[in-house]
Amino acid sequence: MTADAVELSQFPELADRFQVGAVPTVLMRSPSREATLAGALPEPMLLGRLLRLSLGDQD
């Protein structure tokens, strides 16, 4: 798993490409699916969603 942080004001084309309208936004991608979470999440909730995504479970 990898993670990147991007300052969207410096890269507006990425905001358009991934339809990001709120900050923070977490875009999680796996070979089989993609999930977007807008807004700050408590760490346990974020970790739970990452785990479910990695296992291929639906939210």
N, C-alpha and C positions, 0 to 999 in steps of 0.2 A: 504494500500500500504506500502511496506517496501523497504528499500534500503540498500545495502551493498557495501563497497569499499574493493577491494582486491588488494594487491601488487602481481602482477602476477610473478615477479621474485622469490617470495617466494613460490608460488603455481603454478608451470608451468603446472601441470595436469589440472587445471581449464582453462588455456589458450588453451590447446589442446581440452578439452571437449567442450568448447564453441566457438572454432575457432577464438580466438581473436588474431589479428595481429597488431593492432594499439592501441595507448594509447592517449587519453582516449577512451574507448569503453563503451557504455551504452547498456546493454541487458535488454529489457523490455519484461516481460512475463505476460500473462493473461491466464485464463483457455482455451481460444479459439484460441489464437495466440501468436506469438513471433515476436519481431522486434529488430534489431540491428542497432545502430547508431555509426559509427566510427568517431572520431575526436571531437574537442570541438565545441559545439553549443551555440549560444546565448540563454540566459535563456528563453525568450519568445517562441523561437522555440522548445526548449526542453519541456517546459510546455504544449505547444499545442500538441505535439506528445504524451505526457503522457495522456493528456485528451482524445485524439482520441482513443488511445489504450484502456483506461478504458471504453469508450463507445462502443467499438467494431468496430469502423470505420476503414477503410483501409487508408493507407498513400497515 
